[in-house]
Amino acid sequence: MKVSVHGAAAAARDAAVGTLVADRFASRLGAADSTLWGDEAQPEASVRLGWVRASEVSRALVADILDLRDDFRARGLSRIVLCGMGGSSLAPEVITRTAGVPLVVLDSTNPAQISRVVDDSIEETVVVVASKSGSTAETDSQKRAFEAAFTAAGIDPVSRIVIVTDPGSPLDVASRDTGYTVFNADPTVGGRYSALTAFGLVPSGLAGVDIDNLLDEADDALSTLLTDDAANPGLILGAAMAATNPRRDKLVIDAAESSIVGIGDWIEQLVAESTGKNSTGVLPVVVDEDAPELTQGATDVLVAHITDSDSEAHGDDVVVAGSLGAQLLLWEFATVVAGRILGINPFDQPDVESAKIAARALLDTTPEVVVPQAIDAGVEISAAGFTVTATTVSGAVDELLATLATDGYLAVQVYADREGDSGLDAVRNPLAARTARPVTFGWGPRFLHSTGQYHKGGPAQGAFLQVVAREEADRAIPGRPFTFGELIAAQARGDATVLAEHGRPVLTLTVTNPAGYAVVAAACGVTA
């Protein structure tokens, strides 16, 4: 595990690490000192520090996870599906992809994606339903769909569904009453810090990952991270993230040279949700090796290269190297260091609930019909928080981009089938090149559980491009008065409403047929 810094990042290290060492931040964190982030954060921090010792505490889970894995294998059950959102899905996705073992992650309410996953190979499938609160709307809906599918196939859902949740949650109580296998996670660990708890270990272990080794990697890093020393890589990384002067508050994450697959997405939710509040924060921007942000030289951008080697940083960058287990713990540690420097509580998420409430309100009533401002080639154009006069998709995109400030960022939010063929994941780089500003890309609704906090609670710098797919075929949610299509539409509309209430400009492009994807992509600069 090594963190190398240079230029602005090195200056941030020099400005902040000495004080962190003098304050004994690392050793006090190891002693679960909940006063590290101030009086206002103390009540929350006092019940959210279990992640520090998770690699030790979670050892007790390993044997039961492996025994259950062996039982499933003996029964010929080889397909593991994870239903989870945010911290409940992103860590297992990284862990399993890096280990090269198959895990199907269902973190959407898009009806096409739901149907493809639920209706495939049900005879060979085991489902892990993971929800810390036990009341997550997405996972509850997914669970209902799988229960119905198992029952229709003549399979007892109790024999195929495994629950991961906090003790005493509504899901915990109901699942135990029904007879499901339940793994309880440590309630003193927040969702985005839960990679090394049951939320990360149960689906990964059932899928075939060597979770003992993962915990070993984290254990090897723990003593270093809890040492009050100027060479502590967690202190250095946290200082680089939050103590640059002037602030470089957009953290561009480049993992092209890392064998850890998808770690940028996991870091994104951890850092954005932890720091994006009180009109400050660190905005993670996940990019590929061709990203314009890597060479544009914006003065508010800090680039973090994640590598397998211990290469040295150059320019104003950060280079982070280490095993997967070590990096999971390192980034969690650095994030709470950044929280102290920024003067915020890294464990709450005060603005996440607002979009959920707005979506729920739309589902509980008969919402007003949204009349689009224009329709272009089957793509409906609507705006909130700013005025659009254009009648074409390309013109509307132009008007949204014109709202970007010199210190702004563009967030592309796509409520569509993540595994489908929309091609919309190709729009990020052209938009970044065109605007010369950082561009984030998120699949809805999963980003609502991560970067959604930063969008509303962080600096008022964002402009938002929503692309919402209206699928040709919808799917009912058993026992609910609304469908998956209605749920995801309400989630998109609810978030747009809350963003607009916070003064953020939102352009919504609703794609009503598959040909509309190409229209949107072209308007964003994607060439055929």
C-alpha distance (Angstrom), angle and dihedral (degrees) to the residues before:
residue distance angle dihedral
M1 . . .
K2 3.80 . .
V3 3.81 137.3 .
S4 3.80 117.9 -162.6
V5 3.81 121.4 -170.9
H6 3.78 134.9 -173.6
G7 3.80 138.8 177.0
A8 3.80 113.6 -8.0
A9 3.80 91.2 4.8
A10 3.79 91.2 53.2
A11 3.80 90.6 49.0
A12 3.81 88.8 52.9
R13 3.80 90.0 51.5
D14 3.79 91.1 50.7
A15 3.81 91.7 48.0
A16 3.80 98.6 48.6
V17 3.80 114.4 20.5
G18 3.78 96.2 70.1
T19 3.80 90.9 57.2
L20 3.81 91.8 46.1
V21 3.80 89.8 52.8
A22 3.80 92.3 46.5
D23 3.81 89.6 49.9
R24 3.83 89.4 50.8
F25 3.80 89.5 -128.1
A26 3.82 95.3 162.1
S27 3.79 98.3 48.5
R28 3.80 92.1 41.8
L29 3.80 89.1 52.8
G30 3.79 88.6 51.6
A31 3.80 87.9 53.1
A32 3.84 90.0 51.6
D33 3.81 93.8 -113.7
S34 3.79 102.8 179.3
T35 3.81 93.7 -170.7
L36 3.82 93.2 74.8
W37 3.83 93.3 98.7
G38 3.80 98.9 42.6
D39 3.77 138.3 -95.9
E40 3.79 96.4 -63.9
A41 3.81 93.2 54.6
Q42 3.80 95.9 40.0
P43 3.84 98.9 91.0
E44 3.81 91.8 52.6
A45 3.80 94.8 39.8
S46 3.79 91.2 51.6
V47 3.81 90.1 67.5
R48 3.82 98.9 34.8
L49 3.82 107.2 61.9
G50 3.79 100.6 88.8
W51 3.82 90.8 102.9
V52 3.81 90.6 73.1
R53 3.82 91.3 70.8
A54 3.79 97.1 27.1
S55 3.79 93.6 115.2
E56 3.80 88.4 60.3
V57 3.81 99.7 38.0
S58 3.81 94.5 46.3
R59 3.80 93.3 61.5
A60 3.79 87.7 87.4
L61 3.82 90.1 65.5
V62 3.78 98.6 53.7
A63 3.80 100.4 80.7
D64 3.81 93.8 49.9
I65 3.81 91.7 47.2
L66 3.79 92.7 50.7
D67 3.81 92.8 45.3
L68 3.79 90.0 53.3
R69 3.82 90.7 46.7
D70 3.81 90.5 53.4
D71 3.81 90.8 48.4
F72 3.79 92.1 52.4
R73 3.79 91.7 47.3
A74 3.80 91.2 50.5
R75 3.81 88.1 54.5
G76 3.81 91.4 52.2
L77 3.79 94.6 -109.1
S78 3.78 105.4 145.1
R79 3.82 105.2 153.7
I80 3.80 115.9 84.3
V81 3.82 117.8 -168.3
L82 3.79 122.0 -170.5
C83 3.80 119.6 -154.2
G84 3.79 107.0 -166.1
M85 3.78 143.9 116.4
G86 3.80 134.2 -135.0
G87 3.77 112.3 -24.4
S88 3.80 90.7 8.5
S89 3.80 93.0 63.2
L90 3.79 110.9 21.5
A91 3.80 97.8 65.9
P92 3.84 95.2 48.6
E93 3.80 88.5 47.1
V94 3.81 91.3 55.7
I95 3.80 93.8 42.2
T96 3.81 95.8 50.5
R97 3.80 96.6 40.5
T98 3.78 90.7 50.5
A99 3.80 91.0 49.3
G100 3.81 90.8 46.9
V101 3.80 95.5 -123.5
P102 3.82 122.7 133.6
L103 3.79 120.3 -106.0
V104 3.79 123.4 160.9
V105 3.81 108.3 -142.3
L106 3.80 115.7 -158.4
D107 3.80 107.1 -170.3
S108 3.79 100.5 147.4
T109 3.77 143.0 81.6
N110 3.81 93.1 -151.8
P111 3.84 104.1 129.6
A112 3.82 94.7 -139.5
Q113 3.81 91.6 52.5
I114 3.81 91.6 44.5
S115 3.79 92.6 50.8
R116 3.78 94.8 47.2
V117 3.81 92.8 52.3
V118 3.81 99.2 38.6
D119 3.80 95.9 45.3
D120 3.81 96.6 47.9
S121 3.83 122.8 97.2
I122 3.80 94.6 -27.2
E123 3.82 91.2 168.3
E124 3.83 90.7 63.9
T125 3.80 98.0 38.2
V126 3.79 133.8 114.1
V127 3.81 117.1 -175.9
V128 3.79 126.0 -151.3
V129 3.81 111.5 -160.5
A130 3.81 109.3 -162.2
S131 3.80 124.2 -173.5
K132 3.78 125.5 146.5
S133 3.79 94.9 -159.9
G134 3.77 93.2 38.0
S135 3.78 89.8 -136.7
T136 3.81 103.8 77.8
A137 3.81 107.3 142.9
E138 3.80 95.0 -145.1
T139 3.80 96.5 51.4
D140 3.79 92.8 42.5
S141 3.81 89.4 54.3
Q142 3.79 92.5 46.2
K143 3.81 91.2 48.9
R144 3.79 90.7 52.0
A145 3.81 90.8 51.3
F146 3.80 92.4 51.5
E147 3.80 93.5 45.2
A148 3.79 89.0 55.0
A149 3.82 92.2 46.4
F150 3.79 93.5 50.1
T151 3.79 91.7 47.2
A152 3.80 92.0 49.1
A153 3.81 88.8 52.8
G154 3.80 91.8 51.9
I155 3.81 92.9 -107.3
D156 3.79 123.9 132.1
P157 3.83 105.6 -122.2
V158 3.81 89.8 -147.4
S159 3.80 89.1 67.5
R160 3.80 93.4 52.9
I161 3.83 109.1 34.2
V162 3.80 123.5 80.3
I163 3.81 120.0 -168.3
V164 3.82 126.7 -146.7
T165 3.78 114.7 -173.5
D166 3.78 144.4 124.8
P167 3.80 117.6 -75.8
G168 3.77 112.8 -91.8
S169 3.80 95.6 15.2
P170 3.83 117.7 138.8
L171 3.81 88.5 -106.1
D172 3.81 91.6 50.1
V173 3.79 93.9 51.3
A174 3.80 96.0 43.7
S175 3.81 93.8 44.4
R176 3.79 94.5 51.0
D177 3.80 90.0 48.6
T178 3.81 89.4 52.3
G179 3.80 94.2 46.2
Y180 3.78 101.8 -110.9
T181 3.80 121.3 152.3
V182 3.80 105.8 -103.2
F183 3.79 131.6 -165.0
N184 3.78 114.2 -167.4
A185 3.78 118.3 -146.7
D186 3.78 124.4 -146.8
P187 3.83 105.4 -84.1
T188 3.82 90.0 -151.2
V189 3.81 90.6 69.0
G190 3.80 120.9 81.4
G191 3.78 117.9 -134.4
R192 3.78 98.0 -105.8
Y193 3.82 91.3 49.8
S194 3.81 93.0 48.7
A195 3.82 101.5 95.9
L196 3.81 93.3 113.1
T197 3.81 95.4 42.3
A198 3.79 131.0 77.9
F199 3.81 89.7 -71.0
G200 3.79 91.4 64.9
L201 3.78 99.7 29.3
V202 3.82 104.7 46.2
P203 3.83 99.5 57.9
S204 3.80 92.2 35.2
G205 3.80 93.6 49.0
L206 3.80 93.6 45.9
A207 3.81 89.0 50.3
G208 3.82 90.9 54.7
V209 3.81 107.8 -95.0
D210 3.81 119.3 147.4
I211 3.79 93.1 -117.2
D212 3.80 92.7 174.6
N213 3.80 88.5 63.6
L214 3.80 91.3 47.2
L215 3.80 90.0 55.4
D216 3.81 90.1 45.7
E217 3.81 89.8 56.4
A218 3.79 91.1 51.9
D219 3.80 92.1 45.2
D220 3.79 90.4 53.9
A221 3.81 89.7 55.9
L222 3.80 97.8 43.5
S223 3.80 100.8 80.4
T224 3.80 92.0 49.4
L225 3.80 92.3 50.6
L226 3.80 92.8 49.7
T227 3.82 94.2 52.2
D228 3.81 120.9 103.0
D229 3.77 96.6 -130.4
A230 3.80 133.7 128.5
A231 3.83 88.6 -127.3
N232 3.82 92.4 58.7
P233 3.84 103.4 127.7
G234 3.81 92.7 -149.8
L235 3.79 92.2 56.3
I236 3.80 90.8 46.7
L237 3.81 94.3 49.2
G238 3.80 93.2 45.3
A239 3.79 91.1 49.9
A240 3.81 92.0 49.0
M241 3.81 89.8 51.4
A242 3.80 96.9 50.1
A243 3.81 113.1 14.9
T244 3.80 104.6 60.8
N245 3.81 113.9 128.5
P246 2.94 113.8 -119.6
R247 3.80 90.5 27.2
R248 3.78 117.9 -100.8
D249 3.78 94.1 -161.8
K250 3.82 98.6 168.1
L251 3.81 109.8 81.9
V252 3.80 109.5 -161.0
I253 3.81 109.2 -157.2
D254 3.79 116.6 -152.9
A255 3.80 114.1 -178.2
A256 3.81 97.6 161.8
E257 3.82 91.5 120.6
S258 3.78 95.6 46.1
S259 3.79 128.1 95.8
I260 3.80 88.7 -150.6
V261 3.80 99.9 102.4
G262 3.79 117.1 -140.6
I263 3.79 97.4 -5.7
G264 3.81 90.8 139.1
D265 3.81 91.6 66.6
W266 3.80 90.9 51.4
I267 3.82 92.5 48.1
E268 3.79 89.5 47.5
Q269 3.80 94.4 60.4
L270 3.80 93.2 41.2
V271 3.80 96.7 51.0
A272 3.82 99.7 34.9
E273 3.79 96.5 48.6
S274 3.80 93.4 41.4
T275 3.81 98.9 48.0
G276 3.82 107.0 24.2
K277 3.79 102.4 97.2
N278 3.81 142.4 91.8
S279 3.84 87.5 39.7
T280 3.79 92.5 -65.7
G281 3.79 136.9 83.0
V282 3.78 146.6 111.3
L283 3.81 116.7 -76.6
P284 3.82 112.3 -149.8
V285 3.81 113.9 -148.2
V286 3.82 112.8 -165.6
V287 3.80 112.0 -151.6
D288 3.78 142.8 168.2
E289 3.79 127.7 -124.2
D290 3.83 92.5 -87.2
A291 3.80 95.8 52.2
P292 3.81 115.6 137.4
E293 3.82 90.5 -140.3
L294 3.81 89.7 70.0
T295 3.80 92.2 66.2
Q296 3.82 106.6 22.9
G297 3.78 93.4 88.5
A298 3.81 96.9 -142.5
T299 3.78 110.1 -178.8
D300 3.81 93.4 -135.2
V301 3.82 94.0 53.5
L302 3.80 127.4 93.1
V303 3.80 116.9 -171.2
A304 3.80 120.3 -145.1
H305 3.81 114.8 -165.3
I306 3.80 114.2 -160.4
T307 3.78 110.8 -156.5
D308 3.78 143.0 164.9
S309 3.80 93.0 -129.3
D310 3.80 129.6 64.1
S311 3.81 93.7 -116.1
E312 3.79 119.7 161.4
A313 3.79 125.7 -105.7
H314 3.78 122.1 -114.9
G315 3.79 135.2 -171.9
D316 3.81 108.9 10.8
D317 3.78 94.4 -37.9
V318 3.79 140.7 121.5
V319 3.80 124.8 -135.8
V320 3.81 117.4 -158.5
A321 3.80 121.6 -169.9
G322 3.78 132.7 174.3
S323 3.79 146.5 100.3
L324 3.79 120.2 -64.1
G325 3.80 95.7 -102.4
A326 3.79 91.6 47.3
Q327 3.80 93.1 48.5
L328 3.79 93.5 49.5
L329 3.80 89.8 56.6
L330 3.81 93.9 38.5
W331 3.81 94.4 55.5
E332 3.80 91.9 45.7
F333 3.80 89.3 51.8
A334 3.82 93.7 45.5
T335 3.80 91.0 49.3
V336 3.80 93.4 57.5
V337 3.81 89.2 45.5
A338 3.80 87.9 54.6
G339 3.78 89.0 49.1
R340 3.79 91.2 56.9
I341 3.80 92.2 48.7
L342 3.82 91.8 48.0
G343 3.79 92.3 46.5
I344 3.80 95.5 -124.0
N345 3.80 136.9 121.1
P346 3.83 106.3 -102.9
F347 3.81 93.1 -164.3
D348 3.81 104.9 59.5
Q349 3.82 130.5 73.6
P350 3.81 105.3 -162.4
D351 3.80 96.8 169.6
V352 3.81 100.6 45.0
E353 3.78 94.7 80.4
S354 3.81 94.2 56.1
A355 3.81 94.8 72.6
K356 3.82 90.9 46.2
I357 3.80 90.6 52.6
A358 3.80 91.8 48.9
A359 3.80 92.0 49.4
R360 3.80 91.8 47.6
A361 3.81 90.7 51.1
L362 3.79 90.3 54.4
L363 3.80 91.1 50.8
D364 3.80 93.9 46.7
T365 3.79 93.8 54.1
T366 3.77 138.4 36.7
P367 3.80 99.3 -94.5
E368 3.75 122.5 -143.5
V369 3.77 113.3 -94.9
V370 3.79 108.8 -105.1
V371 3.77 109.2 -132.5
P372 3.80 108.7 -154.8
Q373 3.77 117.3 -125.8
A374 3.79 89.2 -132.1
I375 3.81 141.3 -10.4
D376 3.78 120.8 -138.6
A377 3.82 120.6 -177.0
G378 3.78 90.8 -25.7
V379 3.81 94.3 -47.6
E380 3.80 114.0 120.5
I381 3.81 115.4 -141.9
S382 3.81 121.8 -149.9
A383 3.80 133.9 158.4
A384 3.79 138.1 -162.2
G385 3.78 129.4 -174.5
F386 3.81 92.5 20.6
T387 3.79 139.3 38.2
V388 3.78 124.7 -97.8
T389 3.79 119.3 -166.9
A390 3.81 98.7 170.9
T391 3.79 120.2 107.0
T392 3.81 95.8 -159.6
V393 3.79 129.5 70.1
S394 3.80 92.5 -123.0
G395 3.80 91.6 49.6
A396 3.80 91.9 49.0
V397 3.80 91.3 50.4
D398 3.80 89.0 50.1
E399 3.80 90.6 54.0
L400 3.81 92.3 49.4
L401 3.79 92.1 49.8
A402 3.80 89.4 50.4
T403 3.81 88.3 65.8
L404 3.82 92.0 62.8
A405 3.79 113.5 114.0
T406 3.79 122.8 -145.4
D407 3.81 88.8 -100.7
G408 3.81 94.5 39.0
Y409 3.77 135.9 112.4
L410 3.79 134.9 -150.9
A411 3.80 120.4 -130.7
V412 3.79 116.7 -158.9
Q413 3.80 111.0 -159.2
V414 3.80 117.3 -172.0
Y415 3.80 119.6 -168.2
A416 3.78 96.7 -168.4
D417 3.80 141.7 101.0
R418 3.80 104.2 -55.7
E419 3.79 91.8 -156.6
G420 3.79 95.0 41.0
D421 3.79 130.4 97.8
S422 3.82 101.3 -100.9
G423 3.81 90.8 123.7
L424 3.79 89.8 -147.9
D425 3.79 93.3 127.7
A426 3.82 84.8 75.6
V427 3.82 94.6 67.0
R428 3.80 97.9 77.0
N429 3.81 100.3 77.8
P430 3.85 96.7 44.5
L431 3.79 90.3 49.7
A432 3.80 91.8 49.0
A433 3.80 90.7 49.5
R434 3.79 92.0 47.9
T435 3.81 97.3 47.4
A436 3.81 98.8 32.8
R437 3.80 84.8 -139.0
P438 3.82 131.9 109.1
V439 3.79 114.4 -86.4
T440 3.79 124.5 -160.7
F441 3.80 124.3 -161.2
G442 3.79 124.3 -154.8
W443 3.79 135.8 174.5
G444 3.78 112.2 -133.3
P445 2.91 135.1 -96.0
R446 3.80 94.3 11.9
F447 3.82 94.8 65.2
L448 3.82 89.0 58.6
H449 3.81 86.2 74.8
S450 3.80 92.8 53.9
T451 3.80 125.1 13.9
G452 3.80 89.8 23.6
Q453 3.81 87.3 82.9
Y454 3.81 92.8 55.8
H455 3.80 92.8 46.2
K456 3.80 91.2 61.5
G457 3.80 104.3 24.2
G458 3.79 101.1 36.2
P459 3.80 128.2 74.9
A460 3.81 114.7 -44.7
Q461 3.80 91.8 -113.1
G462 3.79 103.4 110.7
A463 3.78 134.2 107.0
F464 3.80 115.8 -166.6
L465 3.78 131.5 -144.6
Q466 3.80 111.9 -168.6
V467 3.79 119.0 -168.0
V468 3.79 111.9 -171.0
A469 3.80 122.5 -171.3
R470 3.79 117.4 -146.2
E471 3.78 99.4 -156.2
E472 3.79 119.6 -143.0
A473 3.83 91.1 -132.8
D474 3.79 122.2 43.9
R475 3.82 127.9 -164.3
A476 3.79 129.7 -140.8
I477 3.79 121.5 -124.4
P478 3.81 106.8 -134.6
G479 3.79 111.7 -117.4
R480 3.80 94.2 8.8
P481 3.81 128.8 103.2
F482 3.80 92.0 -136.5
T483 3.79 134.5 60.6
F484 3.79 131.1 -127.1
G485 3.79 88.8 -104.3
E486 3.78 91.1 53.5
L487 3.81 91.4 46.0
I488 3.80 95.9 53.0
A489 3.81 91.6 43.8
A490 3.81 89.6 52.9
Q491 3.79 91.0 48.2
A492 3.80 91.7 53.2
R493 3.78 94.5 44.2
G494 3.81 92.8 44.2
D495 3.79 92.3 52.8
A496 3.81 92.3 47.0
T497 3.79 89.7 51.8
V498 3.80 93.3 51.4
L499 3.81 92.7 45.2
A500 3.80 90.4 52.1
E501 3.80 90.0 48.9
H502 3.81 86.7 56.3
G503 3.79 90.2 53.2
R504 3.81 96.1 -103.7
P505 3.84 118.9 140.6
V506 3.81 113.3 -122.9
L507 3.80 126.8 -171.9
T508 3.81 113.6 -167.4
L509 3.79 119.7 -161.3
T510 3.79 112.1 -172.4
V511 3.79 112.6 -159.4
T512 3.81 109.5 -149.8
N513 3.81 98.1 -179.9
P514 3.82 135.8 21.2
A515 3.81 92.7 -103.1
G516 3.79 88.7 64.8
Y517 3.80 92.2 71.5
A518 3.79 90.9 68.6
V519 3.81 90.4 49.4
V520 3.80 91.0 54.2
A521 3.80 93.2 43.4
A522 3.81 91.9 51.1
A523 3.81 91.1 49.5
C524 3.81 87.9 54.6
G525 3.80 92.4 52.3
V526 3.80 102.7 -96.6
T527 3.79 109.9 146.2
A528 3.79 122.1 -149.9
